[in-house]
């Protein structure tokens, strides 16, 4: 399964995310979101600011261990998990950019592609509102290309929401073909869980696309941060069971 990603190394994902609970007080929501898709080896396109204040910018501090180039960290994780060099020709990151210096990414995705453009592995980088970060390395047996038919199961390790337990499994599905990206994360746990999706089509990150991002959703990730707390308030009003935040996992990656 190959993806028609731009030669310039930077694209806009005009996306939509959906979240819904499996049990307990019913709660589901959908909202639009803008992501950028960046090839980080070599460096990302000059269409975004790099490590500096700008209307739209990328910073290595927002990813990985926050020390040095994040792409080096991501590639090290992939190699440590056995990804062969033939499947590590390009490293791309799907994330929300900084807008005027602020960003909050509930989840970003690293994609590792081979010479034919097939995604052979992915790294889901999850952040919570408490400042913790944990990643999940996703690959099929033998590092076959990821596709809609593959479900990657990983144990949940990071506290994300006080209304969901740190128990059970995440089930990842990646449907990446042509100019379309669709990702589903299904949390299954005894007595609870939820499903979250991110879908959209990619387009060149040209001047018009950048202006569209800034004007139609000027608050960017700050808006996402606010929406998360709005949904938390709704669940609190519905008296969903509340769980205190445990310590984050010692390991940085589950795979």
ZISULKA-V791742 format. One line per field, one symbol per residue. ss: DSSP state (~ for helix, > for strand, _ for the rest). phi: phi as a letter, one per 30 degrees, with the letter a starting at -180 (. if undefined). burial: b if it has 16 or more other C-alpha atoms within 10 Angstrom, else e. Layout:
ss=???
phi=???
burial=???
This chain:
ss=_>>______>>>>>>>>>>>>______>>>>>>>>>>>>_________>>_____>>>_~~~_______~~~~~~~~~~~____~~~__>>>>>>__>>__>____>>>>>>>____>>>>>>>>>>_____>>>>>>__~~~________>>>>_____________>>>>>>>>>>_>>>>>>>>>>__>>>>>>>>>>>>>__~~~~~~~~~~____~~~~~~~~~~~~~~~~~_______________>>_
phi=.ccdcdddibbccdcbcbbaddaiedababadaccccbdcbdddeddcdbibdaebacbdddbidibiddddddddddddcjddedcbdbbcbcadddbhjcabceabbcbcccddjddcabbcccccdcjdbbbbdbadeihdedaddccccbddccdcbdcbdcaibcbcbbcbahccbbbbbcccbdilkabbbbblccbeccedddddddcdbddhddddedddddddddddddidecbdddddddddbca
burial=bbbebbeebbbbbbbbbebbbbeeeeeeeeeebbbbbbbbeeebbebbbbeeeebbbbbeebbbeeeebbbebbbebbeeeebeeebbebbbbbbbbbbbebbbbbbbbbbbbbeebbbbbbbbbbbbeeeebbbbbbbbeeeebbbeebbbbbbbbbbbbbbbbbbbbbbbbbbbbeebbbbbbbbbbeebbbbbbbbbbbbbbeeeebeebbeeeebbbbebbeeeeeebeebeeeebeeeeeeeeeeebbbe
